[in-house]
Amino acid sequence: MTLGEALAWATAKLREAGVPEPETDAEWLLAHVLKTSRTALRLERERPLDEIAQKTYKELVGKRAKRVPLAYLLGEQPFCGLTLKVDTRVMIPRPETEQLVEVVAGWLQRLRRSRMLLADIGTGSGAIALALAARFEEATVYGVDISSDALQVAEENAQRLGLIKRCVFLHGDLTEPLKVIFPPKVFDAVVANLPYVAEREWEQLAPEVRCFEPAVAFRGGPDGLSVLRRFARCPLHRLLAPDGFVALEIGAGQAEAVQNLWQQRGWRSVVRERDVNGVERFVIIQR
């Protein structure tokens, strides 16, 4: 079997299984097995694939055909220029969350502060915390998660990326660890990508999400706002420094409800921002 024949077989198998981008995934998996690039595969389609590599490749393609997420099979996911380790303990970081990092970076730059203290609530793999620490070299970022398994992954990522001295990960629910440890008014920003998927939407998600990613990272109750409501009740006024802000990623169609939720609790500056698809995906609440 040549590389070209292997790719053709895998593409057909993945297409039959309903995988959204079968040809691309077939390439990623074979490049992973051979420790090469997808470009190199295209230039070497007549190269023979040895038996050991064939066996490994067929096993991976079989798992992908069962809708195991590609990132879990590869063991990593690119995010904001970083390569993060991911497995079934954590949600796979999405492009929308990369856009959240960009939005937050813009707001932080307007504060014109150097040594900032930031928090990432529901840190998961540590994606947001690590991306912000990499972007702002004098910032210290505290990532919080209720899942001790997720925190293990986040710490591994921080070690791999050389950011362990400026990224600290704490176990706990929402802002509980922060209010215990820190004095008032010290955080320049508190960022959160919390569960926001409503029950009716959960049932419609792709099997990659429903069957393999941690449900606790997605499911936000009947209307998707259960965790966001609890977060709005946290003592964020106490945590934020003057001009500090909270930044949220939310679901499509939730912007008005989330804005009302925070305004009802006395927050006057609530800004809604759109993602690249024009969806109101981010909410910035400033002290």
Disulfide bonds with the S-S distance in Angstrom:
none
